[in-house]
Structure formats: C-alpha cells, structure tokens
Amino acid sequence: MTKILGIGNALVDVMTILPGDDFLREISIPKGSMQLIDMTTMQQIMEKTSGFRQTISTGGSAANTIHGLAQMGISTGFIGSVGQDEFGSFFSEDLTKSQISPYLNYSPQPTGRAIAMITPDSERTFTTYLGASIELSPEMLKKDYFEGYRFFHVEGYLVQDHNLLEQALSMAASYQMTISLDLASYNVVEQNLNFLKKILHQYVDVVFANEEEARAFTGNDPEEALSLLGEMCKIVVVKTGKKGSLVRHQEGVDKIEPIPVESIDTTGAGDLYASGFLFGMCHGLPFRRCGEIGSLLAGRVIETVGSKMTDETWSQIKSSL
C-alpha cells in the first residue's frame, strides 16, 4: 500500500465565527491572511473573541491534509511538535484515533494554537501562536520516520525554519519519495520567496497554491503563474476559488470545475483539496481525476465549520468515488 508522510506545525484550531469584518479591523489583522502572534497577543485575542461562537479541533495545514488522506483509507504518518499539556494530548490522541502514525516531539512550550476567524462571506483569517510547534529541529528528524513511505507532504508554513525544512526535504529525497508542497499563505510566500524558489527547483514534485499565493510567487494571474511554476516542478495546482482549479502536468493543463456547494467556512479547503489530489496520485489516476477528487473534498469541507467533516460526510464522499 502507498504510504504518505506529512510534516508541519502541530496546532489546535480555535474556530471563531465573527458577525462581520469590524473585529479584524479592530485588531489590525488583514482579512484572509495568516499572522504569527506571540503568546500575550494570543491570550488577548482569545479573551476578546470569547463572546463569539467557537469550536476546537486539531489543525495545521499538513496535519489537515494527512487527516483527510487517513479518512480515505491511505496509510499515513505525521511529524510535528506539541506541548506537554492538555492540547498536546488532544492532538496526539486525535492522530492515534485517526490511525495516523504519530512522530511527535514533546516540548515544555505550550501547544501551538491557530485562532481562525470566519466572516459571513466564509473567508477565514488566521492568527497563529506557534508555541511548541517550532521546537521541532533538524536533529529530531530520524531516518526511520521516512522508511516505507512513498509520498512526503510539506506545508509552506515550515519556512519559519529554513534548516528544518531543507533537512526534511533532503531526507525525503534520499528515500526517493514524491514530494508535495503547499505554499501556505500569500504573506508567507512574500517573506520567503527566494528560499521557496530554491526548494521548488531542487526538491518539489507537486506544488499547491491558491490565486493569492501564486500571484505572490510569480507576480502573475493563475494561467501565467501556472506556466512559471511549471518551470520549477513537474505538477502544479493553482486553486481559483469559485472558478475551480488549474492543474499543469507533463501532458498539458486541465481545468477542474468546482462542485456546487453552499459555502459556510473555507477553512481547510486547500488542505483537503491536497488530500483528494494525493489520494488520486496514490492510485495512479489521471491528473484530471486527481483534481476532481480534490475539488470534491474541498467543496464538501467548506459546507461545515472547521477542517473536520463528520463520519456521515466521509461515507458520502467515499460512496461517490
């Protein structure tokens, strides 16, 4: 069986429903962005949002993708770092419950949290306290973590530590793993552009980006960005929101239509698209079909709050496939 290993920031998501954009303006956070915050700011935002409707779930971009793959029956593992606290236990237990092999470092720092603020237009804005998640270091990566895995999925948020990311990619490449990278967020791309260009050229086989990330990387709209990114790696996916997605591969370009849905919260849409796409690749399906499965998962997850779907929804997805 094809196995997929992921690495990323191990976070607990605090999904917060906002009545409008006013609160984002009040705390000076650009709508649709991901902003890193310190513990004091995290505590202040938690206090200010305590009156809004909230739910808690495990999160982190790569972890979400790995969870989706595990739900689809793929054998998976996840590398990350959590705190020695109740949130760290919650994260670890959720991996085990989902039959994901945990390769976790336990840090004295608090477990990282992502406060996802969702506005009525279903756009989400993240303020992220990384906490224990950044305690993962190159020295903690062990060769046996990678043994037996065929794919390696990486979230772009790991560019906060260039040495860690490059070491992880180098180890995956030494095992001849197919490497996929999600570009994460447009502001992260802008801040780490030269390094991201380097690793795309050197290591990455599959890159996932949304419109904003593709524009931040190339300075161009999706179609032109697709071509430029295609000069760096074999398979390029640019997600274009309500328009669907574009998939560039060696045989050409496929335009993938979105499924009709009523969007509630876009959190996890890109992560679950990657789950579906990689699921298709694991089964050797044509890239168009990979994109269609990605579109299906992305469409279904935005019909709920947060990145986790119910067992009933997963059953419907698997039946439709």
Phi, psi and omega in degrees: 000136176293133182242143181238129177253138177239156174221138181181185177284121178276107186234157169253124182275133172250099183279122187236123181268116179264148178283344181185194183272353187302319183296322178297320177293323181298321181262007175057047177248121180299131180298134178085000183264175170237117181246131175280137182228160177270177186295322180298314179295321178300315180295321179296315180293321177301318179294317183289335181262003185297338180276351179270161178291130184224149171225158183236136177206164175290149183207203191101136188303304182295322179298320177298317180297316180295320176301316179299318179295320179297321178296332180272003176093009178276140176285125189225163172216161181218133177255128179193184181223131180232169178273166176271063184217183183295327179290323177295319177295320179300317181294312182298315181295326179293322176299311182298317179299328181271007179062037175257126179292120182270128173241082191247139168266140179251118187252153173289346177285153177297148176300139181294151179225143175243115177271107182263113183258119188251123179268167184302338178277008178074005175288144178240143180235128185253134162245123191239124171260112188285327175048232184294340185298332181271003177282348177294130183232163180305324182294339182278348181280119182254146182301323184288347173298325189268344185294131176090353180265143182259329181241150177228118182250131187234139173266141181295341179298342180290355180293356173297339179229092183301320182295318179298312184296317181293323178295316179298316180294321179297318179293319178297318179296326180293337176263010178056039178279148171283124187253128175242145182227130172262126187290349168084278186207147186300323181288329174294319178298313181301321185282343185228032191299312184296319179294318179296320177299319180298312185286331175297315179298318192273326191233327197276133176263323183230127177239135177249134178211150169265181184302314183295318180293319179296321179291320178297326182283319189247340186079012185233165175288168189311313184297315179290321179298322180302316181292316181294318178293328179293343176283346184255329180214164191291319186234127182235130175240122173244117182271130187243035174063233182294344179277347180109231181202162177240134181237119178253132179214183187296334182272350181144207182234132176248135174261121183257124179280146176284159174274150179289123181217165171255104186288130177248317184205122184277002178303129177086355184299312179294322180296317181284331172301315179299322177303310182295318181296314180291327174302315179297318179296322178301329182263009176067029182280158175302150184298327175301316180293322176303315179295322180294321177292320175301316179296322179298311182294319179297319180295320182288325183288333180280359174274001180226166177274127179094182186261003182251129178259158181287162177301324180296317179296318179297322178297319178295319179298311182294326177294319182292336179279000000 
